[in-house]
Amino acid sequence: MASLDLSKITRFAHKNADALFGYIEKCQLESSSSSTFGRFLDAGTGSHSLRWMASVFHREALLAETSHGENAAPLIGMDSFTAITADETMRKRVLEEATSLGIENKGEVIIGNWSSGVERDGTFQYGKNKLLLENQVFDTILVDYLVGAIDGFAPYFQDLIFERLVPHLAPGGRMYIIGLQPIPDRVPNEANIMCKITKIRDACILLANHRCYREYPVDWIQRHVKRSGLNIVETRQYPIRYDHGTMLKQINVGRSKLRLFPTRGIAEEMAGILNRLEDESLSVTKEQENGRITLGFDYVVVAEKGKEEADEVKA
């Protein structure tokens, strides 16, 4: 433990360091007397969720090394983790991070796609060894911005993702769904700059012959969670405040695609548009009292499986 560098996850020792995961921890503790997430599935992993999981495994050590008093994060645990990604580059990155954070022996990182083994009509059967994680059940499932990312790896599968995941949730288990409310096409105030940036960023992605992520509104998520057979416990929304640096990251996503444009002329014209958006975003944020604009929100939907339910996950 002493040789590990936990600086990347120290922030999670404060209960307000990450509003979304802090809320998830609070909900889990209120729902369970065991103070643990049990067997944990990260259905669409990434560096951020992996670091949070590491902070749970190392929570006792983190709390001992910090002094947040009444603002300290709760002592909560996790028995094991399984993290899924459809991208090989992400798998390697997460594996390296897991090793550096000392949790590589606490679980596994698997490359796979939730649409594998699902027929075109949306049906799927267990016992044919075609399904990802067949025969495996978890006490807690995290769906962290997964629905919005599906279009990049399994287009048009969004309507089936919860139906596909529910059989892997143990009776009485919880599913935590984190998502981003889609940014509108336009708004009648200073936040419209972010709407403009989003549209141009997506245009750059498409002109590079790549697929955009497609976020889904919270009411869409709630409808499909209910249709999958889960009970919605509660939903929380978190307004998003963008500073110039955050907007610049999205502008730079667009810039990173310019070299893949079909012609140099189109790329040069788009580069000019991106430069003007950078200037405008800086001007707009400078006019705000706190240097930020507010637009849209992230959300967490907490869903639970009935304790008497039992899905057939084995042949």
C-alpha atoms as one frame of an Amber mdcrd trajectory, in Angstrom:
protein
   0.000   0.000   0.000   2.799   2.404   0.951   4.385   2.158  -2.508   1.194
   3.051  -4.321   0.633   6.566  -5.627  -2.987   7.289  -4.787  -2.819  10.993
  -5.663  -5.190  10.470  -8.611  -7.967   9.300  -6.296  -7.323  11.307  -3.114
 -10.078  13.751  -4.092 -12.695  11.035  -3.582 -11.956  11.130   0.143 -14.094
  14.284   0.274 -17.811  13.544   0.069 -18.463  16.517  -2.231 -15.522  15.993
  -4.580 -17.668  14.242  -7.176 -21.357  15.066  -6.909 -22.607  12.156  -9.016
 -20.562   9.364  -7.440 -21.050  10.928  -4.020 -24.797  10.657  -4.546 -24.444
   7.036  -5.677 -22.492   6.177  -2.518 -25.143   7.877  -0.378 -27.949   5.955
  -2.103 -26.137   2.653  -1.740 -25.517   3.136   1.965 -29.151   4.057   2.536
 -30.343   0.947   0.694 -28.021  -1.622   2.246 -26.955  -2.507   5.744 -23.716
  -4.111   4.532 -21.968  -0.875   3.398 -20.769  -2.450   0.173 -21.555  -2.493
  -3.531 -20.858  -6.233  -3.509 -20.050  -7.732  -6.901 -19.792  -4.656  -9.126
 -20.232  -4.354 -12.899 -19.088  -1.212 -14.707 -21.016  -1.802 -17.933 -19.125
   0.845 -19.898 -15.874   1.673 -18.177 -13.470   4.567 -18.499 -10.677   6.224
 -16.546 -12.985   8.260 -14.328 -15.202   5.407 -13.175 -12.129   3.189 -12.725
 -10.519   5.785 -10.466 -13.699   6.054  -8.430 -13.807   2.245  -8.031 -10.176
   2.330  -6.902 -11.105   4.958  -4.315 -13.747   2.595  -2.946 -11.254  -0.261
  -2.638  -8.763   2.084  -0.966 -11.345   4.115   0.957 -10.071   3.220   4.410
  -6.514   4.232   3.503  -7.670   7.449   1.823  -9.701   8.476   4.848  -6.753
   7.762   7.120  -4.488   9.986   5.005  -6.882  12.950   4.833  -8.696  15.073
   7.389 -11.997  16.279   5.968 -13.895  15.876   9.207 -17.648  15.933   8.674
 -17.019  16.344   4.936 -15.182  13.036   4.683 -16.518  10.524   2.205 -18.313
   7.527   3.734 -16.573   4.253   4.428 -17.986   1.982   1.759 -16.655  -1.132
   0.068 -16.776  -3.316  -3.017 -16.161  -7.063  -3.189 -14.934  -7.256  -6.775
 -15.326  -5.468 -10.100 -15.839  -6.323 -13.741 -15.289  -3.481 -16.199 -16.459
  -3.645 -19.820 -15.298  -1.621 -22.809 -15.808  -2.125 -26.538 -12.587  -0.289
 -27.358  -9.197  -2.014 -27.202  -7.328   1.240 -26.621  -9.575   2.031 -23.657
  -9.113  -1.504 -22.306  -5.333  -1.072 -22.292  -5.612   2.351 -20.671  -7.957
   1.103 -17.940  -5.796  -1.971 -17.305  -2.732   0.231 -16.880  -4.658   2.497
 -14.529  -5.961  -0.442 -12.505  -2.404  -1.711 -12.101  -1.032   1.692 -11.112
  -3.798   2.039  -8.507  -3.246  -1.425  -7.094  -6.632  -2.954  -7.901  -5.708
  -5.238 -10.806  -6.240  -8.244  -8.535  -9.682  -7.031  -7.429 -11.385  -7.705
 -10.735 -11.031  -7.777 -14.502 -11.269  -5.506 -17.515 -12.968  -7.156 -20.486
 -13.317  -6.030 -24.080 -16.763  -6.832 -25.403 -19.980  -5.521 -26.875 -23.403
  -5.826 -25.252 -24.988  -6.343 -28.674 -23.011  -9.545 -29.313 -25.312 -12.552
 -29.566 -28.469 -10.425 -29.833 -30.594 -11.201 -32.890 -31.757  -8.508 -35.294
 -35.259  -8.720 -33.876 -33.889  -7.942 -30.412 -34.189 -11.430 -28.960 -31.356
 -13.285 -27.281 -30.948 -16.659 -25.620 -28.692 -17.940 -22.876 -26.835 -21.219
 -23.157 -25.221 -20.618 -26.556 -22.121 -18.876 -25.170 -22.625 -15.947 -27.525
 -23.555 -13.349 -24.928 -21.136 -11.124 -23.081 -20.762 -12.191 -19.410 -23.110
 -15.134 -19.837 -23.864 -16.843 -16.493 -22.551 -13.902 -14.435 -24.619 -11.953
 -11.906 -23.747  -8.761 -10.021 -25.099  -6.973  -6.976 -24.606  -3.530  -8.491
 -24.409  -2.328 -12.093 -23.052   1.077 -13.105 -24.189   2.499 -16.452 -21.898
   5.523 -16.649 -22.674   7.578 -19.796 -22.924   4.236 -21.602 -26.205   4.897
 -23.416 -24.797   8.036 -25.035 -21.685   6.156 -26.192 -23.503   3.171 -27.704
 -23.998   4.822 -31.099 -20.227   4.743 -31.594 -19.942   0.979 -31.052 -23.381
  -0.612 -31.511 -25.637   1.779 -33.444 -29.390   1.521 -32.780 -28.913  -0.787
 -29.788 -29.878   1.821 -27.202 -33.453   0.564 -26.873 -32.195  -2.889 -25.839
 -29.351  -2.052 -23.466 -31.359  -2.207 -20.230 -33.158  -5.375 -21.268 -29.723
  -6.848 -21.992 -28.240  -5.772 -18.631 -31.106  -6.605 -16.272 -30.538 -10.404
 -16.303 -27.068  -9.757 -14.864 -28.482  -7.871 -11.867 -29.119  -9.945  -8.754
 -32.574  -9.795  -7.136 -32.628  -6.779  -4.847 -29.627  -5.315  -6.673 -29.311
  -1.741  -7.865 -28.481  -0.144 -11.184 -27.078   3.391 -11.262 -27.461   5.169
 -14.606 -25.465   8.346 -15.251 -26.259  10.382 -18.342 -26.122  13.781 -19.991
 -29.306  15.590 -20.955 -28.917  16.363 -24.693 -27.751  19.902 -25.386 -30.484
  21.812 -27.261 -29.977  23.213 -30.755 -30.164  26.741 -29.387 -31.079  28.752
 -26.298 -31.998  32.473 -26.082 -29.121  33.531 -23.832 -25.336  33.567 -23.468
 -25.264  29.757 -23.092 -26.054  29.478 -26.798 -22.312  29.479 -27.451 -22.152
  25.925 -26.114 -24.992  24.903 -28.433 -23.009  26.273 -31.372 -19.826  24.521
 -30.268 -21.638  21.200 -29.909 -23.099  21.360 -33.410 -19.780  22.293 -35.033
 -17.927  19.614 -33.049 -20.385  16.974 -34.265 -20.110  18.253 -37.839 -16.336
  17.771 -37.616 -16.764  14.239 -36.322 -19.101  13.355 -39.181 -16.864  14.962
 -41.831 -14.026  12.782 -40.494 -16.259   9.755 -41.191 -16.615   8.957 -37.492
 -19.774   8.444 -35.462 -20.987  10.937 -32.887 -22.128  10.004 -29.425 -25.869
  10.415 -29.022 -27.106  11.408 -25.587 -30.619  10.542 -24.409 -32.903  12.618
 -22.156 -33.680  11.482 -18.643 -37.341  10.744 -19.431 -36.282   8.381 -22.253
 -33.990   6.582 -19.816 -36.737   6.303 -17.208 -39.220   4.839 -19.720 -36.808
   2.171 -20.916 -35.624   1.298 -17.422 -39.249   0.664 -16.426 -39.872  -1.414
 -19.560 -36.887  -3.590 -18.642 -38.627  -4.547 -15.401 -36.710  -2.425 -12.915
 -38.260  -0.091 -10.367 -37.069   3.500 -10.365 -36.152   4.540  -6.829 -35.281
   8.167  -7.505 -33.660  10.532  -9.978 -31.304  13.430  -9.353 -30.248  16.204
 -11.751 -27.023  18.244 -11.631 -26.792  21.521 -13.620 -23.653  21.811 -15.751
 -21.516  24.953 -15.572 -19.092  25.415 -18.453 -15.985  27.569 -18.217 -13.823
  28.517 -21.184 -11.474  25.584 -20.653 -14.324  23.095 -20.767 -15.669  24.574
 -23.986 -12.181  24.666 -25.485 -11.872  20.901 -24.956 -14.919  20.391 -27.171
 -13.553  22.794 -29.785 -10.308  20.832 -29.769 -12.229  17.617 -30.401 -13.345
  19.243 -33.638  -9.804  20.366 -34.435  -8.504  16.837 -33.950 -10.721  15.687
 -36.838  -9.612  18.261 -39.422  -6.806  16.104 -40.843  -9.410  13.487 -41.765
 -11.651  15.840 -43.758 -12.262  14.947 -47.417 -10.545  18.113 -48.730  -8.034
  20.626 -47.436 -10.348  23.476 -48.366 -13.164  22.236 -46.138 -10.684  21.666
 -43.310  -9.317  25.206 -43.606 -12.803  26.730 -43.583 -13.776  24.689 -40.553
 -10.542  25.630 -38.770 -11.561  29.265 -39.143 -14.997  28.551 -37.659 -13.422
  26.753 -34.702 -11.049  29.667 -34.096 -13.964  32.093 -34.044 -15.858  29.871
 -31.623 -12.839  29.829 -29.315 -12.717  33.635 -29.345 -16.459  33.916 -28.763
 -16.457  31.406 -25.901 -13.650  33.324 -24.186 -15.531  36.592 -24.603 -18.792
  35.148 -23.269 -17.215  33.572 -20.181 -15.297  36.751 -19.366 -18.635  38.547
 -19.157 -19.986  36.111 -16.560 -19.509  36.911 -12.894 -18.024  33.481 -12.129
 -16.566  32.865 -15.579 -19.078  30.128 -16.351 -22.300  29.609 -18.253 -24.984
  27.151 -17.146 -26.572  24.826 -19.687 -28.336  21.489 -19.297 -27.615  18.887
 -16.659 -26.167  15.508 -15.846 -28.498  13.029 -14.210 -28.405   9.908 -12.066
 -31.287   7.435 -12.242 -31.383   4.925  -9.399 -33.193   1.676 -10.285 -33.718
  -1.494  -8.324 -34.643  -5.076  -9.096 -37.352  -6.747  -7.053 -35.958  -9.087
  -4.410 -38.232 -11.906  -5.506 -37.218 -11.744  -9.164 -34.829 -14.273 -10.668
 -33.695 -14.114 -14.271 -32.530 -17.143 -16.195 -28.865 -16.408 -16.832 -27.756
 -19.988 -17.166 -28.515 -22.625 -19.737
